[in-house]
Amino acid sequence: MINTLLVNLLKFQDKIDPEKFNVDSLHAKSEEALHVLKTTEPDVLLHNLAEQAIQFGIKVLAALAIYIIGGFVIKWIKALVNRGFARKKADATLSSFVNSLISIVFWIILIIIMIGTLGINTTSLAALLAAGGMAIGMALSGTVQNFAGGIMLLVFKPFKAGDVIEAQGYMGIVTSINITSTKLTTFDNKVIYIPNGALSSGNINNYSDLPLRRVDLNVSVGYGTDIDEAKKLILNIIAKNKKILDTKTAGVPADPFVALLSLKDSCLEIVTRCWVKSEDYWDVFFSLTENIYKELPKNGISFPFPQMDVHIKNS
């Protein structure tokens, strides 16, 4: 510590060439530094120290100014990017991903600039960051995979913000796509974060990608039921539901379909198919199920339960 102080005094007096300085000559230089310290006027020494302190203080103030101004610049850039996305009506998922990426990259650059302003050699820092980045990359290989998965999701766009999807055992509405994860809000108002790596490499069921969905409902009736009457009743129930589409309203072949599907052990199974808008799927499904249960028994059609006939023979 003392040797370092003495050597610095020599540097102030231009007695030592920093490029030629080495540890082997430390003792000799220390003796020279002591001589300089003894022969240097106290006022000159204090002046040099004060000058160095002022220079360092100016660097600190400059670094703080760069931090404050840089923070405002980063916020301005993010706001500018958001306005650009809003003007082009881009996906909200893309906007959130780019914002996260901009924040990380620009803050790293800002920190490096601040360190350089303080007089620290950023070349050595860059080498240190590269070595540390390699070690961190190996330790956080899963995070890198999630980052790559997020890019894949943005490129291929299997879903967008607001879509209802089912993936990794969860079903909900996509809220946003971040750098490493996708935020999902379930229908019972729980927030689920799914890693992008697993999401991009797994199965994704998108319920909102297409404008129309088909409601499939199987109705079981007892043996001996008048099938034509049962089909007519179900079609009447469908016709009363204004959210159920037909070919005319849908613009594509979408007429309701009702038919006998199978002969089961203790019942006849009637299949019911009709088309609705994707956002009306569950409303129609529940409404149709309830109305069929109410209307069919009123017209003498019962819903069977599992049963078995046992025949006993007397020997």
N, C-alpha and C positions, 0 to 999 in steps of 0.2 A: 504493500500500500504506500509506504514512504518512498520506495524507489520509483513507483509510478508518478507520485507527486513531483519528485525531483526531476524526472525525465520530462514531465510536462512543462516544468519551469524552463528547462533548456530549450524546448520547442518554442516557447514564447520568445525566448531571446535569440531564436534562429541559430542555436548552437548544435542542434542535432538534425541530421537528414533522416526523416521517418522511413524512407525507402531503404536506407543503409543500416538502419538500427537492428540489432540482434541481441539475443540474450547473453551471448558470450562476452559482450563488451559492457554489460550492465554495471559492473563494479566501477570500471574506469569512468563511465559516463556519470555514475552517481557522485564520484569524487568531484568531477567537473561541475555537476549541478550544485553541490554544496558550496563550491567556490563562487559560482554565479549568485547563489542565494545570499552569501555573505557580502558580496560586493555590490549587489543590486540595491538601489535605494528603496525603502519601504513604500514610498509614494508611487514609484513606478510599478512595483509588484502589485500593490492594491489596484492600481489603474488597470493593469493587464487582467487581473481576476475579475474586476468589475466589467471590463469589456467583454470577457468571455461569458459572464453571467447574463449580460444584456443580450448578447447574440443568441444564447440558448433560450432566453425568455421570448425573444422575437420569433424563434422557430416554434416554440410551444403555442404562441398566439396564432401564428400562421396555420399550424396544424388544427387548432380549434376552429379557426375561420373556415378552413377547407372542410372540416367535418360538418359544420352547420350549413354552409353553402351547398356542399355535396348532398346532404340529406334533402334539402329543398329541391335540388336538381333531379334526384332520383324520384321524388314524389311527382314532380312535374312531368318527367318522362312517362311514369306509369299512368298518370291522368291523360296524357296525350295519346298513349297506346289505347287506353280504354275508350276515348272519344273516337279513335279510328275504328275500333271494333264495333262500337255502337253505330257509327255512320254506315259501315258496311254490313250491319246486321249479322255479325259473325256469331258463332256459337259461344255461349257463356262459358262452356268448359274450356275452349281454346283461350279465351280471355284470362281466366283464372290461372291456367297453366303458365302462360307467357308472363303474367304479372309476378308469379312466384319465381320464375327463372330470372327475370330482370332484377328483382330485389337481391337475390343471392349474388349474381355476377357483379352488379354495380357496387354493392357494398364491399365485396372483396377488393375490387379495384380502388375504391375510396380509401380503404384501410392501408393498402400498399402505398398509395400516394402520401398519406399522412406520415407513415413511417419514413419514407424518403425525405419528407420535409424536415423531420427531426434530425436528419443527418446520418441516419443508419443506412448502411450499404444494402440496397434492395436486391442486388445481384445475389449476395449470399442468402438473403431471405427467400428469393425465388427458388434457389437450389434446395433450401430447407423445406419450402412448401412442396416442391416436386417430390422430394423423398418422403415427406410426411403424407402427401396425397397418395403415394403408392401404398404406403402402409395402411392408411385409412381405407383406401379402396379395397385392399385385400380383406380387411376386417369387416368392412361394410359391403360385402359383395351382394347381399340381399337388397340393400338400398340402391345400389347401382342397377340391379335387375329391375327394381320397381321404377326407377327413373326411365330406363329403356322401355318398360311396359307402358308408362305414361305417354311417351312419344308415339308408340305403336297405336295406342288408343286414339290419339289426336289425328294420326295419319289416316287410319282406316275407318274411324268414326263408327263403331258398332252401336253407339248410343250418343245422346247429347243431353244437356241439362234439361230437366223436366220430363224425361222419358221414364216409364215404369219398366224396370228390368228385374230379372231374377238371376242371381249368380252367386257362386260360393255358398249356397245354402241360405241366402238372404233375398228378400224381395222388397222393393221400395222405389222411391222416386230419386233420380240422380240430382243431387244438389250442385256438386262441383267436382272438377278433376284437378287435383293438386300435383305437385311434382312426383310424389311417391305413392299417393293413395287417392281413392275416389270416395267421396262422401255420399252416403245413401241415407235417406230418411224413410223409415218404415211407416206403414199405415197406422200403427199404434204409437207414432211419434217418438220413435227411438232413432238415434243417429248411429250409423254403422260406417266405419272406415275400412274399406277393402284395399289391400295392397295392389298396386297396379300390375306388378309382375304376375301374381296369381290370376288377376282379372283378365289380363291380355292373353294368357295361355290357357284359360279355362273356357267352359261353355257359358254363353250369355244368352238369356232368353229375353228379347226386347218385345214388350207388349204394346209399345207405342209407335213403333217404326212405320207401321202401315195404318191407313185411316179406318179400315173396317176389320171387324173380328166376327167370328161365327160362334154363336152360343149353341152348345151341344147339351141336350138334356134327355136322359133315358127315363121313361115312365113305365113302371111295372103294373100290370092289371091282371086280374084273375082269369083262369081258364073258363071259357063259356061267355066271356065278354064280347059284345058286338064290336068288332074292331073298327068297322066303318063309322059307327056312332062315336067311338072314342076318338078317332082321328078327326072327325068333324068338330067335336067339342074343343079339342086342342087347337085346331086351326082358328076357331072363333075366339079363343082366348088370345092367341097371337095377334089376330086382326085388331083387337081392342087396345093393344099396346102401341102407342104412337111412336115409340123409340125404335121399334122393330122395322127394318127396311124391307123394301121389295125391289124388283128390277127397275121400276120406274123411279123410285126415290133415290136408289143407290147409284144408278147409272151403269151398273154391271149386273149380270145374272145373280140375283140374290133373293129369289122367291122362297118363302118358308117351305120346309120339307118335313113331312110326317109320314112314317111308315112302320110296319111291323118288322122289328129287327131280329128277334130270336125267340125260340120256344125253350124256356128254361124249365127246371125241375118242377117248380111250383107256381110259375107265372108266365105271362106273355110280356115281352119287353118291346115297347114302342119307342123309336128314336125320334127326337124332335130337333130340328136344326133351323136356325134363323140368323140373319145377319144384322149387325148393329154397328154404330160408330164405336171406335175403340174406347172412348171415354165413357160410353153408356153400358159397357159390358156387364159390370157387376149389378147395376141397377136392374137391368133386364133379366139377368139370371135369377136374382132373388125374387123379383116380382113374378116372373113366369112360374117358378117353383111353387110359390104360395098360391097363386090363382088356380093352378092345376089341382093342387091338393084340396082347395075349397070347392071347385066347380064339378069335378068328376063325380064325387059321391052324391051330389045333389041330383044327378041324372042316373043313379043306380049303378055306377061303376065303382067297384071297390079295389083297394090296394091290398094284395095278398101278403101273407107272412109265410115264412118257410114252414112247410109241413110235410109229413110223411104218412103214407097209408100202410098199415100193417094188416096182413091177412093171416088168420089163424086157421089151420086145418086140423080137424079131429081125426086121428088115426083109428 
